[in-house]
Amino acid sequence: MAALDDFAFLSGKIYVGGKYVASRAGEHFDVIDPATEDKLGSIADCPDDEVDRAIDVANDARRVWMAMDARSRAVILHDIASALRQGSRPFAECLTREEGKPFKESTDEVSWCATAIDYYAELARHETGRLAGATVPGQFHFSVKEPLGTIVIILPFNYPLVLLCWEAAAALAGGNSVIIKPHEQTSLTTLKFMEVFAGLPPGLLQVVTGGARVGQQLIASPKTHGVAYTGSVAVGQAVARTCAESFKPSLIEASGNDPFIVMPSAPLDMAVRGAAFAAYLNCGQVCTSAERFYVHEDIHDAFVEGLVAEARKLRIGNGLGAVDLGPLATSRQRDRFEGLIARARQQGAKVETGGVRPAALNRGWFVEPTVLSGVTPDMEILNEEPFGPVAPICKVKSFDEAITLANQSRFGLGANLYSLDMEEAFRAVREIESGILWVNAPLLDNDALPFGGRKLSGSGRQLGPEGLAQFQNTKFVMIDPKASNQDFWWFPYSKAESFEPAKS
């Protein structure tokens, strides 16, 4: 029960200047365990002056950090990653209690945090600029990478720790300070997670809690210099508009509606298992969940039968037990999800399995993993992000039709293909409009390669060198060590270079 003691201590606190401080907020939000509906604690809705104070502390701290050599910064970050590997269990337990995902998934998430921190600790030592051949003899031309300043990170509830580390590790490695505004549902876990960053200079990484007003203040402040936001399209657009007023760099990851194409050459057993994982991981609360299934008519019926069998095998319950699926994170999420399923049925989709609350679970925001057949391209369920455990299946006649339907979306985050036909695989690479493509291996990430989307899925990239560049300025430098005469282009211009009218 150590997590419950942690939640009691962290309730009403913020993390500023390297220590936990009781907020003077007049309003607090309850945090509810999605598996039991018990109150876990409460978080402060920070007043404006506390937020402003955190920004000032961050700007003081970043000057100390920026002055440190890159190797010393890397050593500190590696130590943080090592500490995470040695003591992930407390953070994973807190995450499962607050967000609901199975403990195994929470433990995985903490491990991904460590790999991201290690990656950026080393990358930032190499991505410091580049030399270029000079355009004038004797000169020295190069570029240098500089930190933006103080970075604001606005987090969602579904992967609060790994997204924090993808972005904060890149920002810190690049020499910036960071202020985090976690989601209200997972603020206590985020506060607990600050323990592992105790080796950083005080104030370099801070957490202020609260609702939308707190996030808006951080984003709009002239004393912050870059923003990373993950969440809904509407809020992402508002963040981008605010940043545009001052040309503040922003990284926006705003929803997905990923297609999953299955062709006759695919090994059906692997395609079915991959589909179940892609649709139901974290109870479907993944931005890159497979949410639109386009299955060739030759294998459609067998695929539906196989996916139904896989869905019925999944164990549902409290994430601290021996389960595969936990609850949805909030009652609001479940209400929205159930509404989408109900409207899909009204529009003609057939529920092959699931679509209801588990009969044996009377408390918590649980739903059964759902398979829908008879889905057509015009249905709402294929055109919105369900963010829940559902696999809506649409029958297609050809690969061409599947590609066309896959691209008929306002979103373009990820896409999946199951096929052993290499012509189809390489056509997918060329033709599918997405930022990520998985062929026969759904939902894996790679710290060294970029993660992000197109269209309404957002702008910018996390991970890879691109993720580091999001939080850096690039400065071009030209040096003439001798301060030589530059008459080849200085004043006065020679008469020979002046315009003379053509002689008739």
N, C-alpha and C positions, 0 to 999 in steps of 0.2 A: 504493500500500500504506500510505498515511498512516493509514487507519483502524486497521490492525493495530498500528501504533506507538502510536496513541492507546489502544487496548485494553490494550496492555502497560503503559503508564503508569498507566492508571486502575484496573487490577486491584488489588483489596485496599484501594482508597481509598474515602473518604466525602467529602462536601462540607459543611463546617461552618465557620461564621464567615467566609464569603467566600473560603475557600481549600480546596484538596484536601489531605486529611490521611490518612496511612496508618492504617488501623484496627488495633487491637490484638486483633482477633478470633482465636480459636483455630481456628475452623472457617470454611472457604470453600467456595463452590459453583462448579463449572465452568460456563462459558457456551459452548455448542456452536453452531456455524454450522449452521442447519437445511438448507442446500443442499449442504454438503460433509461434515458431521459432524466437521469439524476443531474443535479447541478454540480459542476466541478469547481466552480469559482466564478470570479468576475474580473472584468478588465476596465480600466479607466478610459474615459473619453477625454483625452488630454486637453486642457485649456490652451489658448493661443500662446500665452507667454511661456509655457513649458516647451511647446514645440519650437518657438523662436530661440529659446535658450539652448535646446539641443543642436540647432543649426549653428549657433555661435561656437559651441564647444567643438563641433565637428570641423569647423573651419580653422580653429586653433590647432587641433590635433593633426590635420592633414599636412600642415607645414612642417611638423616634426617628422612625419612619416615620409614625405616627399624628399626631405633632405638626407634620408638614410640611403645607403648604397643598395643596389638591387639584390646583391647576394645576401645581405643581412635580412632584408625583407623576405627573401625566399626561405631562409632558415626558419624564421618565425612561422611562416605559413606551413612549412613541412611539419613543424612541431605540432601545429594545430591538427593537421591531418592524422598524424600518428596518435594523438590523444583521442581522436574520434574512433579510430580502429580499436583502441584498447578499452574504450568505455561507451559503446553505442547503446547498450541495453536501456539505460534510464531515458534517453531521448526517444527511443523507439516505443517504449511503453507509454510515455506521455502523448506521443503522436497518435497511437492507436486509440487511447482513451478520448482524445479531443476530436480526431477526424474520423475514426471508425475503421480504417483499413486493417486487414489482418496483420498481426505482429510480424510475420515474415516479410511482408511488403514494407512495413515501417523500418525494419532492420536493413533491408535492401536500400531504402532511401538514404539512411544515414551513411551506408558504405559508399554510395554514389557521391555523397558530399565530400568524403575524403579524397576520392580520385580526382574530383574537379579541382579541389584546392591544390593537390600535388601538381596537377597539370599546369595550372596557371602560375604557380610558384616558379616553375622552370621556364615556361614560355616567356614570361615577362623579362627574363634575363637575356633573351635572344631578340625579342621583338622591340628593340629600342630605337630603330631607325635604319637608314641604309646610306651607303655611299653611291655616288653617281659620277660618271666621267665628267670632268669640268668642261665647260664650253669655251673657256679662256685659258691659255697656257699659264701655269703657275698658281692658279686658283684652286680652292678646295671646296667642293659642293657636296652637301649631305643633308639628310633630314633627321630630326630627332622626334621621339614620341614623348609627350608630356601629359600628365593627368588633367582631367577636366576640372576637378575640384572636389566638391561635395556631391555625392550621388544619392538620389532618393530611390529606394526600391519598394514598390507596392506589390504585396504578395497575395496570391489566392489561397484557398483552404486546402486544395487537393494535394499539392506537393510543396508544402511551405518550407521545408528544410533544403531539399535539393535545388529548388529554384533560387532560394536565398544564396546557396553556395555557388551555383553557376554564375550568378550575377555579382555577388559580393566578392568572390574569389578573384574574378577578373578585374573588378574595380580596385580592390586593395592591391593586387599584384601590380596594377598600373600606376599606383601611387596616390590613389584617391582616398577620401574618407567616405563613410556610408551611413545613411540613416534609413532604418527599415520601418515601414508601417505594415504590420502583419494583418491578415484577415481577422475579423473579430472572433471567428470560430477557433482559430489555432494560434492565438496570441500568447497563451500561457506556455505552450510548447516552444514557441519562438523565443520567449524570454528565458526559459530553461536552457535553451541551446546556447545562449550567450556565455555560459560557464566555460565552454571549450575555447572561447576567444580571449580568455583572461590575459594571455601573453601579449596582446596587442597594446600599443600605447593607449592610455585612457582617453575615451572620447572618439577613437577612430571608427568604431562600429557601435551604433546605438539603436535602441528600439523605443519608439513612441507608439502607444496604442490608441485606438479610438475608431470612429466611423469615418464617413466620407469627408467631413470637414477637415480632419487632421491631414488626410492625404492631399486635399486641395491646397491647404496652406503650404505644405512641403513642396509641392510641385510649382506653385506660383511664386514662391519666395525668390527675390533677386539674389539671395545668398546661397542658393543651391544651383548646381551647374550641369546636371544631367539626371535623367529619369529612366527607370526601367519599370514597366508596368505589365502585369499579367492579369487578365480578367475578361470582362465582357466587351463586345464591340462598342456599345454605346459609350461606356466609360473610357475605353481606349481612345475613341474619337475625341472625347472631351479633353483627355490628357494631351493628345497631340495638338489640339487647338490652343490650349494654354501654353504649351511649350513653344509653339510657333510664334507667339507674340514676342518672344525674346530670342527666337532661334536657338532655344535650349535643346541640345541633342536628346532624343528620346528613343527608347527601345520598347516597342509595343507588341505583345503577344496576346491576340484577342480572338480566341475561339477557333475551333475547327469543325469540320463535318466530313471526316475522311472516308473516301471510297475504299472498298475491298473487293477486288475483282478475282473471280475463280474461273479458270479455263479448263477444258477437258483433259489437257495433258498433266494437270496437277495431280500428285498423289493425294487421293481424297481423304485418307485418314489424317495426313499432316495438315491439309487445308482446313479440315474441320477443327482440329485441335488449335491451330493457329488462329482461326476465326474466334473460337471461344475465348482465348486469351486476349485477343485484340478488342473484343466487345465488352468483356466483363472484368478486366483488370481494374482494381480499385473501385469495384461496383460501377464501372463505366464512367467514373469521374476522372477522365484523362483527356487532355486537349487533343491528343492524337488517337483517341479511341476509334476503332472502326465503327462507323455509324451508318454507312450506306453499302449494302452488299449487292453486287451485280454478278450473278451466277449464270453460266451458260446453260441453255435449256437442256443440253444432252446429259448434264450431271445434276441439274437443279433438284430433282426430287430426292436423290440419294444424299446430296449435301444437306438439305433441310432435315432429313431423317437423322443424319449423323450429328448435326449441330444440336438438335433437340435432345439426343441422347447425352451429349457432352454437358449441356446446360442442366439436365436433371441430375447429373452426378455431383454437381458443385454443392459443397457444404456451406450453409448460411448460418451466421450467428455472430456473437460478440467476437471482435477481432483478437481478443486475448485467449480465445479457445482454439481448438483444432478445426479451423474453418478455411474456406477458400474465398468467401465473400462476406464482407461486413455490411453495415447499413449505409445508406446515403448519409451525408454529413449533417444535413439540417432538415427539419420538417418542411421548410419551404421548398427544398430540392425535391423531396418526395412528392409533395403536392403538384409541383410543376411536371414531374415525370409521369405521374399517374394521369394527369390531364392530357399529355401527349399520347399516351397509350389509348385512352378512351376515344380521342378524336381519330386516331388511326383505325380503330375498329369501326367507328361510324363511317369512315371514308372507304371501307371495304377490305381492310387488311384482316387476315385471319391469325388469331393467336394460337400458335402451335404448342407453346408451353409458356408458363410464367404469366406475367402481366398482373399479378395479384400480390397481396401481402402474405408472407408465410403463416400458415394457420397456427403453427406451434410457437410463434413469437408474438406475444401480446404487447410487449414494450419495445421501443426503439423504432427507428425509421428504416425498416427492412422492406425490400421488395424482391420478388423472385426474378432470376435471370430470364429474359423474355426472348422468344423467337417469333417473328412475324413473317408470314408468307403472303403472297398475293398483293404485294406492295407495288404501287405504280409511281413513276417519276414525279407526278404532280402532288403526291401526298405530303402533308406537312411534316410527317415523321422523317422524310428524306431530305427536307429542305431547312430544317432547324437542327441545332446541336442538342440532342436529347440529354447528354450528361447523366446518363443512367444506364443500367445493364440491359440493353436491348440490341437485337440484331435484326433489322428490317431487310428482307430479302426480295430483290427485284430480279425477275427472270429476263435474260437477254439472249438474242439470237446469234450474236457474233462479237468478236473482239472489237471491231469498229464501233458497234453500238455501245459496248461497255466504256470505251474511251470517251465517246461523245457524252454519255451520261455522267461519267466521272467528272468531266470538266464543266458540266452545267451546274455550277455552284457558286455562291458568293464567296466561298471560303477556298483556301488553298494551302492548308498547313501540311498534312501528310497524305500519303496514298499507299495502298497495298495491292500487290498482285501475287497470286499463286498460279504459276505456270512453269513447265519445264521446256517450253518452246522459246528458244533464245531470240528468235525474231520478235516474238511478242514482248519479251523482257526489254529488248533494246528500243522497241517502239514506245514502250511505256516510259523509258528514260527520256526519250525525245518529246513525247506528246502530252504526257500528263502534266497538268498545271498545278504543281505543288512545290513546296520548299523541301520536302522529304519524300523519298520513295523507298518502300521496303518490298523486295522481291523474295518471296518464300521465307521471310524472317521478320515477322511483325514486331514493331514497337521498340526495338533496340536503339540505344543512343551510343555515341562515341564522343568522348570529351574533345578529341582532336578535330572533329568535323562540325560544321555549323548546323544549328537547330533554329528553324524559323519558317515563316510562311509567306504567302502571296495574297493578293486581293484583300478581303476583309479579315484575314487571319493576322494581319499586322505588318510591321516593318522592322527591319534590323534583324540581327542574328545573335543568338547565344551560342556559347561553346566555340571551339576552334580559335584560330587567330582573329577571326571576325568578331568573336565575343569580347576579346581584349580590346580591339580597335574601337568598340562602341564607347569605351570610357577613356579614350585618349584623343588629344589634339596632335596633329602632325605639323611640325614647323620646318620649313625649308631654310637652310643656312648656306650662305655663300661668303667665303673668306678669301681675301687677297692678302697674303702675309706680308707683302712688301708695300702695300698701298700704292700700286703702280699707276702710272699714267694710263688713263682710259680714253685717249683721244680717238680711238677707233669708233667711238659712238658718243663722246661728249661734245658740248658746245666749244667753239663755234663749228657749225657744219661747213664742210668744204664746198667751195664753189662747184667742184666737179659733181657733187651730189644734188645740186639744185636743179630745178626744172628749167628746161630750155625749150621754147616752142619749136616744133618741127619746121625746118626750112622748106618753103614751097618750091 
